[in-house]
Amino acid sequence: MEPIDYTVVRLDGDYALLVSDQGVENLVARALLPMEIEEGSRLHWEMFTYTLI
């Protein structure tokens, strides 16, 4: 799997809506994401791990 960069579009309770640079939406449990995220944060996904960029 190739690395993907996302933007956090919306935080909704225990979930975050992410949109990739290619426009693909992905709903992800916040427990899988860094604690410091907020709407507008940029994330990098690689090897099943999200990191803040």
C-alpha positions in Angstrom: 0.0 0.0 0.0 1.2 3.4 -0.9 1.5 6.3 1.6 -1.5 8.7 1.5 -1.8 12.3 2.8 -5.1 13.4 4.3 -6.8 16.6 5.6 -9.1 16.3 8.6 -12.4 17.8 7.4 -14.6 17.2 10.4 -14.3 15.8 13.9 -17.6 14.0 15.0 -17.5 12.4 18.4 -15.3 9.3 18.2 -14.7 9.6 14.5 -12.9 12.0 12.1 -13.7 12.5 8.5 -10.5 12.6 6.4 -10.2 13.5 2.7 -7.2 12.4 0.7 -5.4 14.7 -1.7 -7.1 12.7 -4.5 -10.6 13.6 -3.0 -11.4 10.2 -1.4 -13.3 10.4 1.9 -12.4 8.1 4.8 -14.2 7.9 8.2 -11.6 6.9 10.8 -11.9 6.2 14.6 -10.2 9.0 16.5 -8.5 6.3 18.7 -6.3 5.5 15.6 -5.3 9.1 15.1 -2.8 11.4 16.9 -4.4 13.1 20.0 -3.4 16.6 18.7 -5.5 16.6 15.6 -8.1 19.3 14.9 -10.1 20.2 11.9 -7.8 21.3 9.1 -4.9 19.2 10.4 -2.8 17.3 7.8 -2.1 13.6 8.3 0.3 11.1 6.6 -0.8 7.5 6.5 1.9 4.8 6.0 2.3 1.3 7.3 -1.2 1.5 9.0 0.0 4.5 11.1 -1.3 8.1 11.0 1.2 10.9 11.7 0.7 14.6 12.0 2.4 16.7 9.3 
